[in-house]
Amino acid sequence: MSFDIREIETFLYDEADCLDRADLEAWMALYTEDGTYWMPASPNQTSPTTEISIIYDDRLLMEIRRLNYGHELAASMAYAVRSSHLIGNVRITTSNADSCEVSSNFQVALFYRGEQTLYAGRYNHALIKTGDGWKIRHKRVDLLTCDQPLKSLVIYL
C-alpha cells in the first residue's frame, strides 16, 4: 500500500513538537498500547532484550519517566530543559495494508544546566494507521555516539 509521505512527515514533526514542549502526556498518546521506545548502546545492535541498551521502555516505563520528569521533587526540574528537534530524509522503507516502517535523520539540540548538547542520528519508526490517525508501535533511536560517554538524558530524544 502507498502512504502519503507528507502526512507521515507531519506526524513525525508533531511528535518532535511534543518533545520540544516537554509534553510527555501528548507524546505518549502518539504510541500504541504496546508501543516501545529503544535507544541501543552500540552501533548495529540487534536486540533490546539480550544486550544492554541506553533506553528500552514499554508503556509502563514511559509512564514512570513521564511522572518523574514533571514531578516537583525531581532533580531534573531544578534546571530548565529546552530542546529543538530537526528531522530530515524521511523515507518509507516498508509498508503493508495499515502499517509502515519509516526511517529519518535527526538532530536534537538540548539545553540543560546551562549547557547545550547536540545529539544526532537516525530514527526508525514502526507506524500503524488507526481510525484516529498514525500511532507509533516502536521507535528506535540510533545515536551517532551511542557507544561513547553521554551526558544525562533528561528527556526522550
Stockholm file with secondary structure:
# STOCKHOLM 1.0

chainA/1-157         MSFDIREIETFLYDEADCLDRADLEAWMALYTEDGTYWMPASPNQTSPTTEISIIYDDRLLMEIRRLNYGHELAASMAYAVRSSHLIGNVRITTSNADSCEVSSNFQVALFYRGEQTLYAGRYNHALIKTGDGWKIRHKRVDLLTCDQPLKSLVIYL
#=GR chainA/1-157 SS CCCCHHHHHHHHHHHHHHHHTTCHHHHHTTEEEEEEEEEESSTTCCCSSSSCEEEEECHHHHHHHHHHHHCTTCGGGGSCEEEEEEEEEEEEEEECSSEEEEEEEEEEEEEETTEEEEEEEEEEEEEEEETTEEEEEEEEEEETTTTSCCCCCCSCC
#=GC SS_cons         CCCCHHHHHHHHHHHHHHHHTTCHHHHHTTEEEEEEEEEESSTTCCCSSSSCEEEEECHHHHHHHHHHHHCTTCGGGGSCEEEEEEEEEEEEEEECSSEEEEEEEEEEEEEETTEEEEEEEEEEEEEEEETTEEEEEEEEEEETTTTSCCCCCCSCC
//
